Amino acid sequence: MLKEMIAFAVASLLVSMIPGPTTVVILRQSIRAGRSAGVATVLGNETGWLVWCLTAAFGLSALLLVSELAFDIMRIVGAIVLVWFGVRMLWQARGGPAEDLAASSAVRPSLWSCYRSGLLTNLANPKAGVFALSFLPQFVPEGAPALPMLLLLAVASALIDLAWYLGIVRLVGAAERFFRRPAVRRYLEYVSGTLLIGLAVRLALTAKP
């Protein structure tokens, strides 16, 4: 069982390290509004991931595998959410001179807003549900009770993911002075918005696994 748990921890960390919409949103909120906003966004993301893991543990995510309609609905809704986030970032980047962009950072988003953005970004990705359904069962030891082990793995996966993203938030905080430069912030808004829209297009074109 120890070998399975070590393999699970390593695999979970590697999965967390793969860049995606979540990474973009967490980086952007951390740079835009500071460490507290980044942490709130991370917590929202982990809530979403835990929801996907729990639905996988109870077998509900299997619906996305067997129902093309359910997957397509989630896929289109998820793409719309990512486009909405991306367009907002591009709009804010074009909102005026660099000085105005810097001044707008004084009006920081609420922690609830940051938490919600992290939550929606994760829940908007049906591939996360399909992945959780295929990923977690691989590490249930033979002969172990399936549901309790899946629930334990779901929590452990969320904690590993949490540790990785909190590390990113901390690194961003250490370079806060650099990221606060108006030109840098404008560039990052453009890049973040463009990346999210690109990821949304890729999600919209994804076929059911």
C-alpha positions as CSV (number, residue, x, y, z in Angstrom):
1,M,0.0,0.0,0.0
2,L,2.9,2.3,0.7
3,K,4.2,2.0,-2.8
4,E,0.7,2.9,-4.2
5,M,0.6,6.0,-2.0
6,I,4.0,7.2,-3.0
7,A,3.2,6.6,-6.7
8,F,-0.1,8.5,-6.2
9,A,1.7,11.5,-4.5
10,V,4.2,11.7,-7.3
11,A,1.6,11.4,-10.0
12,S,-0.6,14.0,-8.4
13,L,2.2,16.5,-8.1
14,L,3.2,16.0,-11.7
15,V,-0.5,16.5,-12.8
16,S,-0.6,19.7,-10.7
17,M,2.5,21.0,-12.4
18,I,0.9,20.8,-15.9
19,P,0.0,24.4,-16.9
20,G,-3.7,25.1,-17.7
21,P,-6.5,27.6,-17.2
22,T,-6.1,27.2,-13.4
23,T,-2.5,28.3,-13.5
24,V,-3.3,31.3,-15.6
25,V,-6.1,32.5,-13.3
26,I,-4.1,32.0,-10.1
27,L,-1.0,33.8,-11.5
28,R,-3.1,36.6,-12.8
29,Q,-5.0,37.2,-9.5
30,S,-1.8,36.9,-7.5
31,I,-0.1,39.5,-9.6
32,R,-3.1,41.8,-9.8
33,A,-4.2,41.8,-6.2
34,G,-1.5,40.2,-4.1
35,R,-0.9,37.1,-2.0
36,S,-4.3,37.0,-0.3
37,A,-6.1,37.1,-3.6
38,G,-3.9,34.4,-4.9
39,V,-4.6,32.2,-1.9
40,A,-8.3,32.8,-2.2
41,T,-8.2,31.8,-5.9
42,V,-6.2,28.6,-5.0
43,L,-8.8,27.7,-2.4
44,G,-11.6,28.1,-4.9
45,N,-9.7,26.0,-7.4
46,E,-9.2,23.2,-4.8
47,T,-12.9,23.3,-3.9
48,G,-13.7,22.7,-7.6
49,W,-11.1,19.9,-7.9
50,L,-12.4,18.3,-4.7
51,V,-15.9,18.4,-6.1
52,W,-14.8,16.7,-9.3
53,C,-12.9,14.0,-7.2
54,L,-15.8,13.4,-5.0
55,T,-18.2,13.0,-7.9
56,A,-15.7,10.6,-9.4
57,A,-15.6,8.7,-6.1
58,F,-19.4,8.4,-6.2
59,G,-19.4,7.5,-9.9
60,L,-21.3,10.6,-11.0
61,S,-18.5,11.7,-13.3
62,A,-19.1,8.6,-15.3
63,L,-22.1,10.4,-16.8
64,L,-19.6,12.6,-18.8
65,L,-18.1,9.5,-20.3
66,V,-21.3,7.7,-21.3
67,S,-23.4,10.7,-22.2
68,E,-22.2,12.8,-25.2
69,L,-24.9,15.4,-24.6
70,A,-23.8,15.9,-20.9
71,F,-20.1,16.2,-21.9
72,D,-21.0,18.6,-24.8
73,I,-23.1,20.9,-22.5
74,M,-20.3,21.0,-19.9
75,R,-17.7,21.6,-22.7
76,I,-19.6,24.5,-24.2
77,V,-20.4,26.1,-20.8
78,G,-16.8,25.7,-19.7
79,A,-15.5,27.3,-23.0
80,I,-17.9,30.3,-22.5
81,V,-16.7,30.8,-18.9
82,L,-13.0,30.8,-20.0
83,V,-13.8,33.2,-22.9
84,W,-15.5,35.5,-20.4
85,F,-12.5,35.6,-18.1
86,G,-10.2,36.1,-21.1
87,V,-12.1,38.9,-22.6
88,R,-12.3,40.7,-19.3
89,M,-8.5,40.5,-19.0
90,L,-8.0,41.9,-22.5
91,W,-10.5,44.6,-21.8
92,Q,-8.8,45.7,-18.7
93,A,-5.4,45.6,-20.5
94,R,-6.8,48.0,-23.1
95,G,-8.5,50.2,-20.6
96,G,-6.2,53.2,-20.8
97,P,-2.6,54.3,-20.3
98,A,-0.3,52.1,-18.3
99,E,-0.6,54.6,-15.4
100,D,-4.4,54.1,-15.3
101,L,-3.9,50.4,-15.3
102,A,-1.6,50.7,-12.3
103,A,-4.0,53.0,-10.5
104,S,-6.8,50.5,-11.0
105,S,-4.9,47.9,-9.0
106,A,-5.8,50.0,-5.9
107,V,-9.3,48.8,-6.3
108,R,-8.6,45.1,-5.6
109,P,-11.2,42.4,-6.2
110,S,-12.8,40.9,-3.1
111,L,-11.5,37.6,-1.8
112,W,-14.9,36.1,-2.6
113,S,-14.5,37.2,-6.2
114,C,-11.1,35.6,-6.3
115,Y,-12.4,32.4,-4.7
116,R,-15.2,32.3,-7.2
117,S,-13.0,32.7,-10.2
118,G,-10.8,29.8,-9.1
119,L,-13.9,27.7,-8.4
120,L,-15.6,28.4,-11.7
121,T,-12.4,27.9,-13.7
122,N,-12.0,24.4,-12.3
123,L,-15.7,23.4,-12.5
124,A,-15.9,24.7,-16.0
125,N,-13.6,22.0,-17.3
126,P,-15.4,18.7,-17.8
127,K,-12.0,17.1,-18.7
128,A,-11.2,17.5,-15.0
129,G,-14.1,15.3,-14.1
130,V,-13.2,12.7,-16.7
131,F,-9.6,12.8,-15.5
132,A,-10.5,12.3,-11.9
133,L,-12.7,9.3,-12.8
134,S,-9.8,7.7,-14.7
135,F,-7.0,8.8,-12.4
136,L,-8.1,8.0,-8.8
137,P,-9.2,4.4,-9.2
138,Q,-5.7,3.4,-10.4
139,F,-4.3,3.9,-6.9
140,V,-6.9,2.0,-4.9
141,P,-4.9,-0.9,-3.4
142,E,-6.2,-4.4,-4.3
143,G,-8.6,-5.6,-1.7
144,A,-9.1,-2.2,-0.1
145,P,-12.7,-0.8,0.3
146,A,-13.2,1.3,-2.9
147,L,-15.3,4.2,-1.7
148,P,-13.4,5.1,1.5
149,M,-10.1,4.8,-0.4
150,L,-11.4,7.0,-3.3
151,L,-12.5,9.6,-0.8
152,L,-9.1,9.6,0.9
153,L,-7.3,9.9,-2.4
154,A,-9.6,12.8,-3.4
155,V,-8.7,14.7,-0.3
156,A,-5.0,13.9,-0.6
157,S,-5.0,15.0,-4.3
158,A,-6.6,18.3,-3.4
159,L,-4.0,18.9,-0.6
160,I,-1.1,18.1,-3.0
161,D,-2.6,20.5,-5.6
162,L,-3.0,23.1,-2.8
163,A,0.6,22.9,-1.8
164,W,1.8,23.3,-5.4
165,Y,-0.3,26.4,-6.1
166,L,0.4,28.0,-2.8
167,G,4.1,27.7,-3.7
168,I,3.4,29.5,-6.9
169,V,1.5,32.3,-5.1
170,R,4.5,32.7,-2.7
171,L,6.9,33.0,-5.6
172,V,4.8,35.6,-7.2
173,G,4.7,37.5,-3.9
174,A,8.5,37.4,-3.7
175,A,8.7,39.2,-7.1
176,E,5.8,41.6,-6.3
177,R,7.8,44.7,-7.1
178,F,8.6,43.5,-10.6
179,F,5.0,42.5,-11.3
180,R,3.7,45.8,-10.1
181,R,5.3,47.7,-12.9
182,P,2.5,49.1,-15.2
183,A,4.1,47.9,-18.4
184,V,4.6,44.4,-17.0
185,R,1.0,44.2,-15.7
186,R,-0.4,45.3,-19.0
187,Y,1.7,42.7,-20.9
188,L,0.6,40.0,-18.4
189,E,-3.1,40.9,-18.8
190,Y,-2.8,40.6,-22.6
191,V,-0.9,37.2,-22.3
192,S,-3.3,35.9,-19.7
193,G,-6.4,36.9,-21.6
194,T,-5.1,35.5,-24.9
195,L,-4.1,32.2,-23.2
196,L,-7.5,31.7,-21.6
197,I,-9.3,32.4,-24.9
198,G,-7.0,29.9,-26.6
199,L,-7.7,27.3,-24.0
200,A,-11.4,28.0,-24.3
201,V,-11.2,27.3,-28.1
202,R,-9.3,24.1,-27.4
203,L,-11.9,23.0,-24.9
204,A,-14.8,23.8,-27.3
205,L,-13.2,21.6,-29.9
206,T,-12.5,18.7,-27.6
207,A,-14.2,15.5,-28.5
208,K,-15.8,13.3,-25.9
209,P,-13.1,10.9,-24.6
